[in-house]
Amino acid sequence: MSSLVNDVTENLASYPMETLKEIKEGLELKGKKIFDFGTGDPKIPMPSFLAQTICENIPKISQYPSIKGTKKLFDAHVSYLSRRFKICKFDSMSILPSRGSKEAIFHIALSLISRGSKKRKIIYPSPGYPVYKSSIDFAGGEPYPVQLKEENKFRLEPWLLPKSIINETKAVWVNYPHNPTGATVDQSYWCKLLDWCHDNSIILLSDECYMDIYDHESSFKPQSPLALSSELVISFHSLSKRSGLTGVRAGFIAGDKRILDPHIRARANFGLALPDFIQAAAAAAWGDDKHVIARRKIFTERRNHSFKVLNSLGLISEKPQAGFYMWCKLPRAYEGQDEKFCLSLAEKGVITTPSSWLGDQTKGYFRLALVPDMDDTLEAMDIIKEYISEI
Ligand SMILES: Cc1ncc(COP(=O)(O)O)c(C=O)c1O
């Protein structure tokens, strides 16, 4: 019998994080203590003022929320963009709330790709967040992965692509601080990328999920291209990592009015309005920086310690300045066998992600998400040390 679902759904691989969950469950059944560095979902308690805001705003009568969001939430987004990136001109920009950034990343392609158009390619980084590709597939676009290379500091440089590809490109995804490599970029990169996008009428989609998780001891603060121009730029923000609200699902998209004003009509059809009590908590979270400083300190401590150990084992050479991932080279004995390495490390209780799950042609690495607390991080690093010395 032919498939009852379309070819895109039929051919979807299972979402990598679901596979990790199954491996973990198997180990738990065997009674193994698990150190889960797999999925990037830290278990730090939600700031209490945000939990309280949610409770206080649960309405007596439950009615449909607005897709545009409340004025209070809009003001909180504007205030965050002004404080964090010193953006002061908002006339050519629109800002829309989103239910975290995953759905916003997924849905934008549905408004950008025109069936039958020649410009149906969307460029994205590989390795990278898997939703860039799947969103393009579902929207009927042509995914165009660009391999990120260590010798190039994992920077996506679309200006190196052949003109024939550039002519067929509608948009380009970038994600700095980058998941999974931890790469960051400086202002000159953003200027060059923006110029290239403007020269070629290509939309810049900037995934800024890890923007606020940077080294709290360093003077380096990741920047958004939106601070330079909103023309042909859309940036995607999230409270998941910034405020520890992965389960609440809140974020926003900001950028070129000419794209986002029509896109809001599409979003109304997708049914993506944020419940009012979540909008209230999101407004409080975007309005406060203190809890974010506390989170930054936690991740800086984990990053510093795990880097020290992993670096001494020759698995990583440069300490990431932001995000909460360690992108490690496979030990010699496992060259080209990332899945095999991660599975054998998992047998010791340490769950990591093989690089090929995060990019088709990326085989030489494994990723640790610095999710376990400091005690578990210390214990897990000892296990890795012992394991590496045995192979
Ligand atoms: C690079 C990147 N973008 C976007 C997301 C989506 O995050 P959320 O939907 O929780 O905002 C993630 C989640 O891990 C991510 O790693």
The ligand as a Gaussian input file, in Angstrom:
#p B3LYP/6-31G(d) Opt

LIG

0 1
 C       20.005000      26.489000      18.135000
 C       18.654000      26.351000      18.736000
 N       17.658000      27.093000      18.260000
 C       16.411000      26.997000      18.755000
 C       16.115000      26.124000      19.770000
 C       14.692000      26.035000      20.251000
 O       14.553000      26.430000      21.550000
 P       13.165000      26.897000      22.151000
 O       12.080000      26.438000      21.231000
 O       13.087000      26.234000      23.470000
 O       13.218000      28.378000      22.216000
 C       17.131000      25.308000      20.304000
 C       16.829000      24.355000      21.376000
 O       17.641000      23.660000      21.916000
 C       18.434000      25.433000      19.777000
 O       19.449000      24.700000      20.239000

